[in-house]
Amino acid sequence: MTNGITMTNAVIECILSRSTTKKYDPAVTLSDDQIRELVRIGTTAPTSFHMQNWRFIAVRTPEAKARLSPIAWNQPPITDAAVTFIVCGQLADSSVIPERLAPLVEAGVMPAAMVPDWEIPARGLYMEYPQRQRDEAVRSGAIAATAMIYAARSLALGSTPMIGFDAEAVAREFGLAEDEVPVMLLSVGAERPGNWPQKPRRPVADVLDLV
Ligand SMILES: Cc1cc2nc3c(=O)[nH]c(=O)nc-3n(C[C@H](O)[C@H](O)[C@H](O)COP(=O)(O)O)c2cc1C
């Protein structure tokens, strides 16, 4: 890099070396504690007004995988990967904000008097705007999934984000609430040989405007 900034370290190497896994070793499972840890890491991702408007359903037993597979294009990662998360975003709802901020106030991170300063603008932003509520659900789910993808990579695990599924059927089969959007499926597990090498990217000059 220019300006004396060398842009490389272990985190950047992890980001640069990821690619989507298509072939998993079905013999390798993850413990429920390992699954919980991946979700814990994912939930350190940022959310608008700290709403944490997400939920994760970890599909990891053969029985649950058999329920998901036919409503997700029978994509092989669902059967073979250790776990497939149904990453759900929840429609942005400003009324949850006091409850979500209470632990920050309790911990002395945020003064109690500041809570309305977050809740009131959030109400204005989302309450009358269903499209914004849904956009925020998708943003939150996607950003958590991204953190989990790179956490998995750093643990030498492969991952597969998937939009190839029947959203209505998944919502029905796995009991999503009215306000929950299945943002994506995310398989995580041990890779087996035969995955594609990384795909070339569009040039930065084509995707970056410096203004
Ligand atoms: C939102 C999203 C949905 C995707 N859905 C699928 C899918 O249903 N099935 C699949 O095999 N790959 C899916 N992919 C993987 C993409 O094809 C892959 O990320 C893209 O080709 C770039 O390759 P790379 O991830 O190896 O860099 C999805 C990726 C994203 C981000």
PDBQT file of the ligand as one rigid body, heavy atoms in Angstrom, charges set to zero:
ROOT
HETATM    1  C1  LIG A 301     -26.783 -13.544  -0.366  1.00  0.00    +0.000 C 
HETATM    2  C2  LIG A 301     -26.085 -14.699  -1.021  1.00  0.00    +0.000 A 
HETATM    3  C3  LIG A 301     -26.823 -15.766  -1.474  1.00  0.00    +0.000 A 
HETATM    4  C4  LIG A 301     -26.186 -16.869  -2.042  1.00  0.00    +0.000 A 
HETATM    5  N1  LIG A 301     -26.935 -17.963  -2.368  1.00  0.00    +0.000 NA
HETATM    6  C5  LIG A 301     -26.313 -19.095  -2.762  1.00  0.00    +0.000 A 
HETATM    7  C6  LIG A 301     -27.034 -20.289  -2.937  1.00  0.00    +0.000 A 
HETATM    8  O1  LIG A 301     -28.251 -20.368  -2.729  1.00  0.00    +0.000 OA
HETATM    9  N2  LIG A 301     -26.352 -21.400  -3.322  1.00  0.00    +0.000 N 
HETATM   10  C7  LIG A 301     -25.014 -21.369  -3.516  1.00  0.00    +0.000 A 
HETATM   11  O2  LIG A 301     -24.452 -22.421  -3.866  1.00  0.00    +0.000 OA
HETATM   12  N3  LIG A 301     -24.290 -20.257  -3.351  1.00  0.00    +0.000 NA
HETATM   13  C8  LIG A 301     -24.896 -19.124  -2.956  1.00  0.00    +0.000 A 
HETATM   14  N4  LIG A 301     -24.176 -17.982  -2.720  1.00  0.00    +0.000 N 
HETATM   15  C9  LIG A 301     -22.720 -17.991  -2.941  1.00  0.00    +0.000 C 
HETATM   16  C10 LIG A 301     -22.324 -17.100  -4.139  1.00  0.00    +0.000 C 
HETATM   17  O3  LIG A 301     -22.569 -17.768  -5.358  1.00  0.00    +0.000 OA
HETATM   18  C11 LIG A 301     -20.840 -16.746  -3.992  1.00  0.00    +0.000 C 
HETATM   19  O4  LIG A 301     -20.666 -15.971  -2.807  1.00  0.00    +0.000 OA
HETATM   20  C12 LIG A 301     -20.320 -15.933  -5.172  1.00  0.00    +0.000 C 
HETATM   21  O5  LIG A 301     -20.347 -16.720  -6.353  1.00  0.00    +0.000 OA
HETATM   22  C13 LIG A 301     -18.890 -15.452  -4.927  1.00  0.00    +0.000 C 
HETATM   23  O6  LIG A 301     -18.058 -16.558  -4.642  1.00  0.00    +0.000 OA
HETATM   24  P1  LIG A 301     -17.219 -16.655  -3.308  1.00  0.00    +0.000 P 
HETATM   25  O7  LIG A 301     -18.158 -16.551  -2.159  1.00  0.00    +0.000 OA
HETATM   26  O8  LIG A 301     -16.573 -18.025  -3.361  1.00  0.00    +0.000 OA
HETATM   27  O9  LIG A 301     -16.222 -15.556  -3.300  1.00  0.00    +0.000 OA
HETATM   28  C14 LIG A 301     -24.786 -16.878  -2.178  1.00  0.00    +0.000 A 
HETATM   29  C15 LIG A 301     -24.057 -15.788  -1.724  1.00  0.00    +0.000 A 
HETATM   30  C16 LIG A 301     -24.685 -14.714  -1.133  1.00  0.00    +0.000 A 
HETATM   31  C17 LIG A 301     -23.862 -13.588  -0.587  1.00  0.00    +0.000 C 
ENDROOT
TORSDOF 0
